[in-house]
Amino acid sequence: MTDTKLHLVFGGRVENPQTLKFTDLEELDIVGMFPDYASAEDAWRAAAQRTVDDAEMKYVVVHLHKLLQPGA
């Protein structure tokens, strides 16, 4: 059995589209947790596409498994 490689997809309004400084952490859009990168990427694309005309909205994929097991 392979280890699950958890990914978190979330987004929100940023001060500058070239950074990850979110302006209001209480208003983050938590898209969800995903067991693999492919499904996380699909969710990220869908969320980002919904806000494509808003340059201050940014969505990201966080590789939680790298945070949980940094040496792996």
mmCIF file as Biopython writes it, N, C-alpha, C and O atoms, coordinates in Angstrom:
data_model
#
loop_
_atom_site.group_PDB
_atom_site.id
_atom_site.type_symbol
_atom_site.label_atom_id
_atom_site.label_alt_id
_atom_site.label_comp_id
_atom_site.label_asym_id
_atom_site.label_entity_id
_atom_site.label_seq_id
_atom_site.pdbx_PDB_ins_code
_atom_site.Cartn_x
_atom_site.Cartn_y
_atom_site.Cartn_z
_atom_site.occupancy
_atom_site.B_iso_or_equiv
_atom_site.auth_seq_id
_atom_site.auth_asym_id
_atom_site.pdbx_PDB_model_num
ATOM 1   N N  . MET A ? 1  ? 0.838   -1.180 0.000   1.0 0.0 1  A 1 
ATOM 2   C CA . MET A ? 1  ? 0.000   0.000  0.000   1.0 0.0 1  A 1 
ATOM 3   C C  . MET A ? 1  ? 0.887   1.250  0.000   1.0 0.0 1  A 1 
ATOM 4   O O  . MET A ? 1  ? 1.820   1.337  0.798   1.0 0.0 1  A 1 
ATOM 5   N N  . THR A ? 2  ? 0.614   2.206  -0.872  1.0 0.0 2  A 1 
ATOM 6   C CA . THR A ? 2  ? 1.407   3.425  -0.919  1.0 0.0 2  A 1 
ATOM 7   C C  . THR A ? 2  ? 0.873   4.431  0.086   1.0 0.0 2  A 1 
ATOM 8   O O  . THR A ? 2  ? -0.309  4.431  0.430   1.0 0.0 2  A 1 
ATOM 9   N N  . ASP A ? 3  ? 1.774   5.286  0.547   1.0 0.0 3  A 1 
ATOM 10  C CA . ASP A ? 3  ? 1.372   6.334  1.470   1.0 0.0 3  A 1 
ATOM 11  C C  . ASP A ? 3  ? 0.518   7.368  0.749   1.0 0.0 3  A 1 
ATOM 12  O O  . ASP A ? 3  ? 0.751   7.680  -0.419  1.0 0.0 3  A 1 
ATOM 13  N N  . THR A ? 4  ? -0.464  7.888  1.454   1.0 0.0 4  A 1 
ATOM 14  C CA . THR A ? 4  ? -1.265  8.974  0.913   1.0 0.0 4  A 1 
ATOM 15  C C  . THR A ? 4  ? -0.425  10.242 0.956   1.0 0.0 4  A 1 
ATOM 16  O O  . THR A ? 4  ? 0.223   10.537 1.960   1.0 0.0 4  A 1 
ATOM 17  N N  . LYS A ? 5  ? -0.443  10.974 -0.124  1.0 0.0 5  A 1 
ATOM 18  C CA . LYS A ? 5  ? 0.296   12.229 -0.190  1.0 0.0 5  A 1 
ATOM 19  C C  . LYS A ? 5  ? -0.710  13.368 -0.191  1.0 0.0 5  A 1 
ATOM 20  O O  . LYS A ? 5  ? -1.175  13.815 -1.239  1.0 0.0 5  A 1 
ATOM 21  N N  . LEU A ? 6  ? -1.031  13.824 1.015   1.0 0.0 6  A 1 
ATOM 22  C CA . LEU A ? 6  ? -2.075  14.827 1.190   1.0 0.0 6  A 1 
ATOM 23  C C  . LEU A ? 6  ? -1.711  16.172 0.575   1.0 0.0 6  A 1 
ATOM 24  O O  . LEU A ? 6  ? -0.575  16.637 0.670   1.0 0.0 6  A 1 
ATOM 25  N N  . HIS A ? 7  ? -2.707  16.781 -0.057  1.0 0.0 7  A 1 
ATOM 26  C CA . HIS A ? 7  ? -2.556  18.110 -0.644  1.0 0.0 7  A 1 
ATOM 27  C C  . HIS A ? 7  ? -3.739  18.960 -0.215  1.0 0.0 7  A 1 
ATOM 28  O O  . HIS A ? 7  ? -4.879  18.495 -0.195  1.0 0.0 7  A 1 
ATOM 29  N N  . LEU A ? 8  ? -3.460  20.203 0.125   1.0 0.0 8  A 1 
ATOM 30  C CA . LEU A ? 8  ? -4.481  21.173 0.507   1.0 0.0 8  A 1 
ATOM 31  C C  . LEU A ? 8  ? -4.569  22.222 -0.595  1.0 0.0 8  A 1 
ATOM 32  O O  . LEU A ? 8  ? -3.549  22.739 -1.051  1.0 0.0 8  A 1 
ATOM 33  N N  . VAL A ? 9  ? -5.784  22.530 -1.015  1.0 0.0 9  A 1 
ATOM 34  C CA . VAL A ? 9  ? -5.999  23.582 -2.004  1.0 0.0 9  A 1 
ATOM 35  C C  . VAL A ? 9  ? -6.803  24.686 -1.321  1.0 0.0 9  A 1 
ATOM 36  O O  . VAL A ? 9  ? -7.871  24.438 -0.760  1.0 0.0 9  A 1 
ATOM 37  N N  . PHE A ? 10 ? -6.274  25.906 -1.379  1.0 0.0 10 A 1 
ATOM 38  C CA . PHE A ? 10 ? -6.986  27.048 -0.824  1.0 0.0 10 A 1 
ATOM 39  C C  . PHE A ? 10 ? -6.602  28.306 -1.582  1.0 0.0 10 A 1 
ATOM 40  O O  . PHE A ? 10 ? -5.647  28.316 -2.360  1.0 0.0 10 A 1 
ATOM 41  N N  . GLY A ? 11 ? -7.347  29.346 -1.348  1.0 0.0 11 A 1 
ATOM 42  C CA . GLY A ? 11 ? -7.050  30.604 -2.009  1.0 0.0 11 A 1 
ATOM 43  C C  . GLY A ? 11 ? -7.698  31.759 -1.294  1.0 0.0 11 A 1 
ATOM 44  O O  . GLY A ? 11 ? -8.451  31.593 -0.334  1.0 0.0 11 A 1 
ATOM 45  N N  . GLY A ? 12 ? -7.380  32.932 -1.791  1.0 0.0 12 A 1 
ATOM 46  C CA . GLY A ? 12 ? -7.945  34.138 -1.221  1.0 0.0 12 A 1 
ATOM 47  C C  . GLY A ? 12 ? -7.360  35.367 -1.878  1.0 0.0 12 A 1 
ATOM 48  O O  . GLY A ? 12 ? -6.583  35.285 -2.829  1.0 0.0 12 A 1 
ATOM 49  N N  . ARG A ? 13 ? -7.750  36.491 -1.352  1.0 0.0 13 A 1 
ATOM 50  C CA . ARG A ? 13 ? -7.291  37.768 -1.889  1.0 0.0 13 A 1 
ATOM 51  C C  . ARG A ? 13 ? -5.874  38.045 -1.387  1.0 0.0 13 A 1 
ATOM 52  O O  . ARG A ? 13 ? -5.585  37.888 -0.201  1.0 0.0 13 A 1 
ATOM 53  N N  . VAL A ? 14 ? -4.994  38.458 -2.303  1.0 0.0 14 A 1 
ATOM 54  C CA . VAL A ? 14 ? -3.606  38.772 -1.960  1.0 0.0 14 A 1 
ATOM 55  C C  . VAL A ? 14 ? -3.330  40.255 -2.201  1.0 0.0 14 A 1 
ATOM 56  O O  . VAL A ? 14 ? -3.988  40.895 -3.021  1.0 0.0 14 A 1 
ATOM 57  N N  . GLU A ? 15 ? -2.345  40.792 -1.475  1.0 0.0 15 A 1 
ATOM 58  C CA . GLU A ? 15 ? -1.959  42.192 -1.660  1.0 0.0 15 A 1 
ATOM 59  C C  . GLU A ? 15 ? -1.334  42.411 -3.030  1.0 0.0 15 A 1 
ATOM 60  O O  . GLU A ? 15 ? -1.570  43.425 -3.687  1.0 0.0 15 A 1 
ATOM 61  N N  . ASN A ? 16 ? -0.532  41.439 -3.442  1.0 0.0 16 A 1 
ATOM 62  C CA . ASN A ? 16 ? 0.202   41.524 -4.699  1.0 0.0 16 A 1 
ATOM 63  C C  . ASN A ? 16 ? 0.132   40.149 -5.353  1.0 0.0 16 A 1 
ATOM 64  O O  . ASN A ? 16 ? 0.487   39.158 -4.714  1.0 0.0 16 A 1 
ATOM 65  N N  . PRO A ? 17 ? -0.311  40.055 -6.594  1.0 0.0 17 A 1 
ATOM 66  C CA . PRO A ? 17 ? -0.455  38.742 -7.239  1.0 0.0 17 A 1 
ATOM 67  C C  . PRO A ? 17 ? 0.854   37.950 -7.378  1.0 0.0 17 A 1 
ATOM 68  O O  . PRO A ? 17 ? 0.829   36.752 -7.660  1.0 0.0 17 A 1 
ATOM 69  N N  . GLN A ? 18 ? 1.978   38.614 -7.181  1.0 0.0 18 A 1 
ATOM 70  C CA . GLN A ? 18 ? 3.262   37.916 -7.282  1.0 0.0 18 A 1 
ATOM 71  C C  . GLN A ? 18 ? 3.731   37.360 -5.946  1.0 0.0 18 A 1 
ATOM 72  O O  . GLN A ? 18 ? 4.807   36.769 -5.860  1.0 0.0 18 A 1 
ATOM 73  N N  . THR A ? 19 ? 2.921   37.548 -4.897  1.0 0.0 19 A 1 
ATOM 74  C CA . THR A ? 19 ? 3.282   37.044 -3.571  1.0 0.0 19 A 1 
ATOM 75  C C  . THR A ? 19 ? 2.183   36.142 -3.025  1.0 0.0 19 A 1 
ATOM 76  O O  . THR A ? 19 ? 1.155   35.931 -3.668  1.0 0.0 19 A 1 
ATOM 77  N N  . LEU A ? 20 ? 2.417   35.622 -1.843  1.0 0.0 20 A 1 
ATOM 78  C CA . LEU A ? 20 ? 1.422   34.807 -1.145  1.0 0.0 20 A 1 
ATOM 79  C C  . LEU A ? 20 ? 0.967   35.486 0.147   1.0 0.0 20 A 1 
ATOM 80  O O  . LEU A ? 20 ? 0.586   34.813 1.104   1.0 0.0 20 A 1 
ATOM 81  N N  . LYS A ? 21 ? 1.007   36.815 0.174   1.0 0.0 21 A 1 
ATOM 82  C CA . LYS A ? 21 ? 0.562   37.543 1.356   1.0 0.0 21 A 1 
ATOM 83  C C  . LYS A ? 21 ? -0.934  37.791 1.242   1.0 0.0 21 A 1 
ATOM 84  O O  . LYS A ? 21 ? -1.380  38.723 0.574   1.0 0.0 21 A 1 
ATOM 85  N N  . PHE A ? 22 ? -1.696  36.932 1.910   1.0 0.0 22 A 1 
ATOM 86  C CA . PHE A ? 22 ? -3.150  37.012 1.869   1.0 0.0 22 A 1 
ATOM 87  C C  . PHE A ? 22 ? -3.626  38.163 2.752   1.0 0.0 22 A 1 
ATOM 88  O O  . PHE A ? 22 ? -3.102  38.370 3.847   1.0 0.0 22 A 1 
ATOM 89  N N  . THR A ? 23 ? -4.611  38.902 2.276   1.0 0.0 23 A 1 
ATOM 90  C CA . THR A ? 23 ? -5.045  40.107 2.978   1.0 0.0 23 A 1 
ATOM 91  C C  . THR A ? 23 ? -5.986  39.824 4.146   1.0 0.0 23 A 1 
ATOM 92  O O  . THR A ? 23 ? -6.005  40.588 5.110   1.0 0.0 23 A 1 
ATOM 93  N N  . ASP A ? 24 ? -6.759  38.757 4.083   1.0 0.0 24 A 1 
ATOM 94  C CA . ASP A ? 24 ? -7.726  38.467 5.144   1.0 0.0 24 A 1 
ATOM 95  C C  . ASP A ? 24 ? -7.797  36.949 5.351   1.0 0.0 24 A 1 
ATOM 96  O O  . ASP A ? 24 ? -8.488  36.240 4.619   1.0 0.0 24 A 1 
ATOM 97  N N  . LEU A ? 25 ? -7.079  36.478 6.345   1.0 0.0 25 A 1 
ATOM 98  C CA . LEU A ? 25 ? -7.015  35.034 6.585   1.0 0.0 25 A 1 
ATOM 99  C C  . LEU A ? 25 ? -8.364  34.438 6.964   1.0 0.0 25 A 1 
ATOM 100 O O  . LEU A ? 25 ? -8.593  33.249 6.742   1.0 0.0 25 A 1 
ATOM 101 N N  . GLU A ? 26 ? -9.258  35.238 7.530   1.0 0.0 26 A 1 
ATOM 102 C CA . GLU A ? 26 ? -10.579 34.734 7.898   1.0 0.0 26 A 1 
ATOM 103 C C  . GLU A ? 26 ? -11.462 34.508 6.676   1.0 0.0 26 A 1 
ATOM 104 O O  . GLU A ? 26 ? -12.481 33.824 6.770   1.0 0.0 26 A 1 
ATOM 105 N N  . GLU A ? 27 ? -11.089 35.066 5.547   1.0 0.0 27 A 1 
ATOM 106 C CA . GLU A ? 27 ? -11.882 34.933 4.320   1.0 0.0 27 A 1 
ATOM 107 C C  . GLU A ? 27 ? -11.267 33.957 3.314   1.0 0.0 27 A 1 
ATOM 108 O O  . GLU A ? 27 ? -11.681 33.931 2.155   1.0 0.0 27 A 1 
ATOM 109 N N  . LEU A ? 28 ? -10.290 33.156 3.737   1.0 0.0 28 A 1 
ATOM 110 C CA . LEU A ? 28 ? -9.693  32.189 2.827   1.0 0.0 28 A 1 
ATOM 111 C C  . LEU A ? 28 ? -10.746 31.195 2.347   1.0 0.0 28 A 1 
ATOM 112 O O  . LEU A ? 28 ? -11.626 30.781 3.102   1.0 0.0 28 A 1 
ATOM 113 N N  . ASP A ? 29 ? -10.637 30.829 1.099   1.0 0.0 29 A 1 
ATOM 114 C CA . ASP A ? 29 ? -11.515 29.815 0.514   1.0 0.0 29 A 1 
ATOM 115 C C  . ASP A ? 29 ? -10.780 28.480 0.578   1.0 0.0 29 A 1 
ATOM 116 O O  . ASP A ? 29 ? -9.869  28.229 -0.210  1.0 0.0 29 A 1 
ATOM 117 N N  . ILE A ? 30 ? -11.177 27.629 1.516   1.0 0.0 30 A 1 
ATOM 118 C CA . ILE A ? 30 ? -10.571 26.307 1.652   1.0 0.0 30 A 1 
ATOM 119 C C  . ILE A ? 30 ? -11.308 25.383 0.686   1.0 0.0 30 A 1 
ATOM 120 O O  . ILE A ? 30 ? -12.442 24.976 0.940   1.0 0.0 30 A 1 
ATOM 121 N N  . VAL A ? 31 ? -10.653 25.062 -0.415  1.0 0.0 31 A 1 
ATOM 122 C CA . VAL A ? 31 ? -11.276 24.222 -1.442  1.0 0.0 31 A 1 
ATOM 123 C C  . VAL A ? 31 ? -11.370 22.789 -0.946  1.0 0.0 31 A 1 
ATOM 124 O O  . VAL A ? 31 ? -12.403 22.142 -1.117  1.0 0.0 31 A 1 
ATOM 125 N N  . GLY A ? 32 ? -10.296 22.282 -0.330  1.0 0.0 32 A 1 
ATOM 126 C CA . GLY A ? 32 ? -10.344 20.934 0.226   1.0 0.0 32 A 1 
ATOM 127 C C  . GLY A ? 32 ? -8.999  20.248 0.317   1.0 0.0 32 A 1 
ATOM 128 O O  . GLY A ? 32 ? -7.964  20.787 -0.075  1.0 0.0 32 A 1 
ATOM 129 N N  . MET A ? 33 ? -9.053  19.025 0.855   1.0 0.0 33 A 1 
ATOM 130 C CA . MET A ? 33 ? -7.877  18.160 0.988   1.0 0.0 33 A 1 
ATOM 131 C C  . MET A ? 33 ? -8.003  17.061 -0.049  1.0 0.0 33 A 1 
ATOM 132 O O  . MET A ? 33 ? -9.099  16.563 -0.309  1.0 0.0 33 A 1 
ATOM 133 N N  . PHE A ? 34 ? -6.868  16.681 -0.646  1.0 0.0 34 A 1 
ATOM 134 C CA . PHE A ? 34 ? -6.887  15.706 -1.722  1.0 0.0 34 A 1 
ATOM 135 C C  . PHE A ? 34 ? -5.772  14.685 -1.522  1.0 0.0 34 A 1 
ATOM 136 O O  . PHE A ? 34 ? -4.702  15.024 -1.017  1.0 0.0 34 A 1 
ATOM 137 N N  . PRO A ? 35 ? -6.022  13.422 -1.920  1.0 0.0 35 A 1 
ATOM 138 C CA . PRO A ? 35 ? -5.080  12.337 -1.661  1.0 0.0 35 A 1 
ATOM 139 C C  . PRO A ? 35 ? -3.923  12.255 -2.656  1.0 0.0 35 A 1 
ATOM 140 O O  . PRO A ? 35 ? -2.993  11.475 -2.453  1.0 0.0 35 A 1 
ATOM 141 N N  . ASP A ? 36 ? -3.967  13.041 -3.718  1.0 0.0 36 A 1 
ATOM 142 C CA . ASP A ? 36 ? -2.891  12.999 -4.705  1.0 0.0 36 A 1 
ATOM 143 C C  . ASP A ? 36 ? -2.825  14.335 -5.432  1.0 0.0 36 A 1 
ATOM 144 O O  . ASP A ? 36 ? -3.775  15.119 -5.404  1.0 0.0 36 A 1 
ATOM 145 N N  . TYR A ? 37 ? -1.691  14.585 -6.085  1.0 0.0 37 A 1 
ATOM 146 C CA . TYR A ? 37 ? -1.485  15.866 -6.748  1.0 0.0 37 A 1 
ATOM 147 C C  . TYR A ? 37 ? -2.448  16.071 -7.912  1.0 0.0 37 A 1 
ATOM 148 O O  . TYR A ? 37 ? -2.921  17.186 -8.134  1.0 0.0 37 A 1 
ATOM 149 N N  . ALA A ? 38 ? -2.738  15.026 -8.645  1.0 0.0 38 A 1 
ATOM 150 C CA . ALA A ? 38 ? -3.610  15.157 -9.821  1.0 0.0 38 A 1 
ATOM 151 C C  . ALA A ? 38 ? -4.994  15.684 -9.435  1.0 0.0 38 A 1 
ATOM 152 O O  . ALA A ? 38 ? -5.515  16.583 -10.095 1.0 0.0 38 A 1 
ATOM 153 N N  . SER A ? 39 ? -5.586  15.142 -8.393  1.0 0.0 39 A 1 
ATOM 154 C CA . SER A ? 39 ? -6.905  15.617 -7.989  1.0 0.0 39 A 1 
ATOM 155 C C  . SER A ? 39 ? -6.828  17.014 -7.371  1.0 0.0 39 A 1 
ATOM 156 O O  . SER A ? 39 ? -7.745  17.818 -7.535  1.0 0.0 39 A 1 
ATOM 157 N N  . ALA A ? 40 ? -5.738  17.302 -6.665  1.0 0.0 40 A 1 
ATOM 158 C CA . ALA A ? 40 ? -5.550  18.645 -6.116  1.0 0.0 40 A 1 
ATOM 159 C C  . ALA A ? 40 ? -5.386  19.665 -7.241  1.0 0.0 40 A 1 
ATOM 160 O O  . ALA A ? 40 ? -5.925  20.769 -7.171  1.0 0.0 40 A 1 
ATOM 161 N N  . GLU A ? 41 ? -4.647  19.293 -8.262  1.0 0.0 41 A 1 
ATOM 162 C CA . GLU A ? 41 ? -4.446  20.197 -9.391  1.0 0.0 41 A 1 
ATOM 163 C C  . GLU A ? 41 ? -5.766  20.467 -10.119 1.0 0.0 41 A 1 
ATOM 164 O O  . GLU A ? 41 ? -6.028  21.596 -10.534 1.0 0.0 41 A 1 
ATOM 165 N N  . ASP A ? 42 ? -6.583  19.447 -10.272 1.0 0.0 42 A 1 
ATOM 166 C CA . ASP A ? 42 ? -7.902  19.638 -10.897 1.0 0.0 42 A 1 
ATOM 167 C C  . ASP A ? 42 ? -8.737  20.632 -10.092 1.0 0.0 42 A 1 
ATOM 168 O O  . ASP A ? 42 ? -9.369  21.521 -10.661 1.0 0.0 42 A 1 
ATOM 169 N N  . ALA A ? 43 ? -8.737  20.480 -8.780  1.0 0.0 43 A 1 
ATOM 170 C CA . ALA A ? 43 ? -9.498  21.387 -7.916  1.0 0.0 43 A 1 
ATOM 171 C C  . ALA A ? 43 ? -8.925  22.798 -7.969  1.0 0.0 43 A 1 
ATOM 172 O O  . ALA A ? 43 ? -9.678  23.772 -8.002  1.0 0.0 43 A 1 
ATOM 173 N N  . TRP A ? 44 ? -7.601  22.915 -7.979  1.0 0.0 44 A 1 
ATOM 174 C CA . TRP A ? 44 ? -6.943  24.218 -8.075  1.0 0.0 44 A 1 
ATOM 175 C C  . TRP A ? 44 ? -7.320  24.916 -9.385  1.0 0.0 44 A 1 
ATOM 176 O O  . TRP A ? 44 ? -7.658  26.099 -9.388  1.0 0.0 44 A 1 
ATOM 177 N N  . ARG A ? 45 ? -7.260  24.178 -10.495 1.0 0.0 45 A 1 
ATOM 178 C CA . ARG A ? 45 ? -7.610  24.760 -11.799 1.0 0.0 45 A 1 
ATOM 179 C C  . ARG A ? 45 ? -9.054  25.259 -11.825 1.0 0.0 45 A 1 
ATOM 180 O O  . ARG A ? 45 ? -9.336  26.342 -12.337 1.0 0.0 45 A 1 
ATOM 181 N N  . ALA A ? 46 ? -9.950  24.472 -11.278 1.0 0.0 46 A 1 
ATOM 182 C CA . ALA A ? 46 ? -11.362 24.862 -11.253 1.0 0.0 46 A 1 
ATOM 183 C C  . ALA A ? 46 ? -11.564 26.123 -10.414 1.0 0.0 46 A 1 
ATOM 184 O O  . ALA A ? 46 ? -12.280 27.035 -10.828 1.0 0.0 46 A 1 
ATOM 185 N N  . ALA A ? 47 ? -10.941 26.180 -9.244  1.0 0.0 47 A 1 
ATOM 186 C CA . ALA A ? 47 ? -11.087 27.349 -8.366  1.0 0.0 47 A 1 
ATOM 187 C C  . ALA A ? 47 ? -10.451 28.580 -9.002  1.0 0.0 47 A 1 
ATOM 188 O O  . ALA A ? 47 ? -11.036 29.663 -8.988  1.0 0.0 47 A 1 
ATOM 189 N N  . ALA A ? 48 ? -9.264  28.417 -9.555  1.0 0.0 48 A 1 
ATOM 190 C CA . ALA A ? 48 ? -8.576  29.543 -10.182 1.0 0.0 48 A 1 
ATOM 191 C C  . ALA A ? 48 ? -9.350  30.047 -11.400 1.0 0.0 48 A 1 
ATOM 192 O O  . ALA A ? 48 ? -9.399  31.251 -11.652 1.0 0.0 48 A 1 
ATOM 193 N N  . GLN A ? 49 ? -9.943  29.144 -12.139 1.0 0.0 49 A 1 
ATOM 194 C CA . GLN A ? 49 ? -10.703 29.539 -13.333 1.0 0.0 49 A 1 
ATOM 195 C C  . GLN A ? 49 ? -11.927 30.373 -12.958 1.0 0.0 49 A 1 
ATOM 196 O O  . GLN A ? 49 ? -12.304 31.288 -13.690 1.0 0.0 49 A 1 
ATOM 197 N N  . ARG A ? 50 ? -12.544 30.062 -11.825 1.0 0.0 50 A 1 
ATOM 198 C CA . ARG A ? 50 ? -13.718 30.832 -11.385 1.0 0.0 50 A 1 
ATOM 199 C C  . ARG A ? 50 ? -13.373 32.290 -11.104 1.0 0.0 50 A 1 
ATOM 200 O O  . ARG A ? 50 ? -14.235 33.163 -11.208 1.0 0.0 50 A 1 
ATOM 201 N N  . THR A ? 51 ? -12.109 32.561 -10.746 1.0 0.0 51 A 1 
ATOM 202 C CA . THR A ? 51 ? -11.702 33.922 -10.381 1.0 0.0 51 A 1 
ATOM 203 C C  . THR A ? 51 ? -10.649 34.478 -11.341 1.0 0.0 51 A 1 
ATOM 204 O O  . THR A ? 51 ? -9.893  35.379 -10.976 1.0 0.0 51 A 1 
ATOM 205 N N  . VAL A ? 52 ? -10.596 33.957 -12.542 1.0 0.0 52 A 1 
ATOM 206 C CA . VAL A ? 52 ? -9.548  34.328 -13.492 1.0 0.0 52 A 1 
ATOM 207 C C  . VAL A ? 52 ? -9.526  35.824 -13.800 1.0 0.0 52 A 1 
ATOM 208 O O  . VAL A ? 52 ? -8.466  36.362 -14.120 1.0 0.0 52 A 1 
ATOM 209 N N  . ASP A ? 53 ? -10.656 36.501 -13.713 1.0 0.0 53 A 1 
ATOM 210 C CA . ASP A ? 53 ? -10.708 37.929 -14.020 1.0 0.0 53 A 1 
ATOM 211 C C  . ASP A ? 53 ? -10.355 38.825 -12.833 1.0 0.0 53 A 1 
ATOM 212 O O  . ASP A ? 53 ? -10.334 40.048 -12.967 1.0 0.0 53 A 1 
ATOM 213 N N  . ASP A ? 54 ? -10.082 38.232 -11.690 1.0 0.0 54 A 1 
ATOM 214 C CA . ASP A ? 54 ? -9.747  38.989 -10.482 1.0 0.0 54 A 1 
ATOM 215 C C  . ASP A ? 54 ? -8.269  38.754 -10.148 1.0 0.0 54 A 1 
ATOM 216 O O  . ASP A ? 54 ? -7.910  37.724 -9.578  1.0 0.0 54 A 1 
ATOM 217 N N  . ALA A ? 55 ? -7.428  39.713 -10.506 1.0 0.0 55 A 1 
ATOM 218 C CA . ALA A ? 55 ? -5.974  39.558 -10.333 1.0 0.0 55 A 1 
ATOM 219 C C  . ALA A ? 55 ? -5.552  39.450 -8.876  1.0 0.0 55 A 1 
ATOM 220 O O  . ALA A ? 55 ? -4.449  38.986 -8.590  1.0 0.0 55 A 1 
ATOM 221 N N  . GLU A ? 56 ? -6.407  39.869 -7.952  1.0 0.0 56 A 1 
ATOM 222 C CA . GLU A ? 56 ? -6.042  39.813 -6.538  1.0 0.0 56 A 1 
ATOM 223 C C  . GLU A ? 56 ? -6.437  38.502 -5.866  1.0 0.0 56 A 1 
ATOM 224 O O  . GLU A ? 56 ? -6.168  38.309 -4.680  1.0 0.0 56 A 1 
ATOM 225 N N  . MET A ? 57 ? -7.072  37.599 -6.613  1.0 0.0 57 A 1 
ATOM 226 C CA . MET A ? 57 ? -7.416  36.285 -6.064  1.0 0.0 57 A 1 
ATOM 227 C C  . MET A ? 57 ? -6.373  35.276 -6.510  1.0 0.0 57 A 1 
ATOM 228 O O  . MET A ? 57 ? -5.993  35.224 -7.680  1.0 0.0 57 A 1 
ATOM 229 N N  . LYS A ? 58 ? -5.919  34.476 -5.557  1.0 0.0 58 A 1 
ATOM 230 C CA . LYS A ? 58 ? -4.884  33.487 -5.863  1.0 0.0 58 A 1 
ATOM 231 C C  . LYS A ? 58 ? -5.202  32.188 -5.143  1.0 0.0 58 A 1 
ATOM 232 O O  . LYS A ? 58 ? -5.574  32.186 -3.970  1.0 0.0 58 A 1 
ATOM 233 N N  . TYR A ? 59 ? -5.050  31.080 -5.865  1.0 0.0 59 A 1 
ATOM 234 C CA . TYR A ? 59 ? -5.241  29.746 -5.300  1.0 0.0 59 A 1 
ATOM 235 C C  . TYR A ? 59 ? -3.922  28.993 -5.359  1.0 0.0 59 A 1 
ATOM 236 O O  . TYR A ? 59 ? -3.136  29.174 -6.289  1.0 0.0 59 A 1 
ATOM 237 N N  . VAL A ? 60 ? -3.684  28.151 -4.366  1.0 0.0 60 A 1 
ATOM 238 C CA . VAL A ? 60 ? -2.430  27.403 -4.279  1.0 0.0 60 A 1 
ATOM 239 C C  . VAL A ? 60 ? -2.696  25.952 -3.885  1.0 0.0 60 A 1 
ATOM 240 O O  . VAL A ? 60 ? -3.729  25.621 -3.304  1.0 0.0 60 A 1 
ATOM 241 N N  . VAL A ? 61 ? -1.732  25.105 -4.219  1.0 0.0 61 A 1 
ATOM 242 C CA . VAL A ? 61 ? -1.721  23.707 -3.777  1.0 0.0 61 A 1 
ATOM 243 C C  . VAL A ? 61 ? -0.573  23.577 -2.782  1.0 0.0 61 A 1 
ATOM 244 O O  . VAL A ? 61 ? 0.569   23.903 -3.106  1.0 0.0 61 A 1 
ATOM 245 N N  . VAL A ? 62 ? -0.867  23.106 -1.583  1.0 0.0 62 A 1 
ATOM 246 C CA . VAL A ? 62 ? 0.149   22.897 -0.558  1.0 0.0 62 A 1 
ATOM 247 C C  . VAL A ? 62 ? 0.361   21.398 -0.408  1.0 0.0 62 A 1 
ATOM 248 O O  . VAL A ? 62 ? -0.594  20.644 -0.221  1.0 0.0 62 A 1 
ATOM 249 N N  . HIS A ? 63 ? 1.606   20.973 -0.489  1.0 0.0 63 A 1 
ATOM 250 C CA . HIS A ? 63 ? 1.965   19.564 -0.351  1.0 0.0 63 A 1 
ATOM 251 C C  . HIS A ? 63 ? 2.097   19.245 1.146   1.0 0.0 63 A 1 
ATOM 252 O O  . HIS A ? 63 ? 3.191   19.309 1.707   1.0 0.0 63 A 1 
ATOM 253 N N  . LEU A ? 64 ? 0.978   18.904 1.780   1.0 0.0 64 A 1 
ATOM 254 C CA . LEU A ? 64 ? 0.990   18.670 3.223   1.0 0.0 64 A 1 
ATOM 255 C C  . LEU A ? 64 ? 1.887   17.510 3.625   1.0 0.0 64 A 1 
ATOM 256 O O  . LEU A ? 64 ? 2.478   17.525 4.705   1.0 0.0 64 A 1 
ATOM 257 N N  . HIS A ? 65 ? 1.992   16.514 2.772   1.0 0.0 65 A 1 
ATOM 258 C CA . HIS A ? 65 ? 2.824   15.365 3.118   1.0 0.0 65 A 1 
ATOM 259 C C  . HIS A ? 65 ? 4.286   15.785 3.302   1.0 0.0 65 A 1 
ATOM 260 O O  . HIS A ? 65 ? 5.019   15.149 4.060   1.0 0.0 65 A 1 
ATOM 261 N N  . LYS A ? 66 ? 4.713   16.842 2.623   1.0 0.0 66 A 1 
ATOM 262 C CA . LYS A ? 66 ? 6.085   17.328 2.784   1.0 0.0 66 A 1 
ATOM 263 C C  . LYS A ? 66 ? 6.272   18.026 4.113   1.0 0.0 66 A 1 
ATOM 264 O O  . LYS A ? 66 ? 7.366   18.017 4.677   1.0 0.0 66 A 1 
ATOM 265 N N  . LEU A ? 67 ? 5.204   18.634 4.618   1.0 0.0 67 A 1 
ATOM 266 C CA . LEU A ? 67 ? 5.264   19.277 5.933   1.0 0.0 67 A 1 
ATOM 267 C C  . LEU A ? 67 ? 5.183   18.247 7.055   1.0 0.0 67 A 1 
ATOM 268 O O  . LEU A ? 67 ? 5.826   18.394 8.094   1.0 0.0 67 A 1 
ATOM 269 N N  . LEU A ? 68 ? 4.380   17.197 6.834   1.0 0.0 68 A 1 
ATOM 270 C CA . LEU A ? 68 ? 4.194   16.170 7.857   1.0 0.0 68 A 1 
ATOM 271 C C  . LEU A ? 68 ? 5.385   15.241 7.981   1.0 0.0 68 A 1 
ATOM 272 O O  . LEU A ? 68 ? 5.693   14.755 9.069   1.0 0.0 68 A 1 
ATOM 273 N N  . GLN A ? 69 ? 6.065   14.990 6.848   1.0 0.0 69 A 1 
ATOM 274 C CA . GLN A ? 69 ? 7.238   14.111 6.827   1.0 0.0 69 A 1 
ATOM 275 C C  . GLN A ? 69 ? 8.344   14.787 6.022   1.0 0.0 69 A 1 
ATOM 276 O O  . GLN A ? 69 ? 8.607   14.392 4.886   1.0 0.0 69 A 1 
ATOM 277 N N  . PRO A ? 70 ? 9.000   15.809 6.598   1.0 0.0 70 A 1 
ATOM 278 C CA . PRO A ? 70 ? 9.966   16.592 5.829   1.0 0.0 70 A 1 
ATOM 279 C C  . PRO A ? 70 ? 11.162  15.792 5.299   1.0 0.0 70 A 1 
ATOM 280 O O  . PRO A ? 70 ? 11.744  16.163 4.279   1.0 0.0 70 A 1 
ATOM 281 N N  . GLY A ? 71 ? 11.529  14.725 5.961   1.0 0.0 71 A 1 
ATOM 282 C CA . GLY A ? 71 ? 12.680  13.936 5.531   1.0 0.0 71 A 1 
ATOM 283 C C  . GLY A ? 71 ? 12.361  12.886 4.477   1.0 0.0 71 A 1 
ATOM 284 O O  . GLY A ? 71 ? 13.267  12.286 3.900   1.0 0.0 71 A 1 
ATOM 285 N N  . ALA A ? 72 ? 11.075  12.664 4.227   1.0 0.0 72 A 1 
ATOM 286 C CA . ALA A ? 72 ? 10.676  11.597 3.309   1.0 0.0 72 A 1 
ATOM 287 C C  . ALA A ? 72 ? 10.817  11.997 1.856   1.0 0.0 72 A 1 
ATOM 288 O O  . ALA A ? 72 ? 10.519  11.202 0.965   1.0 0.0 72 A 1 
#
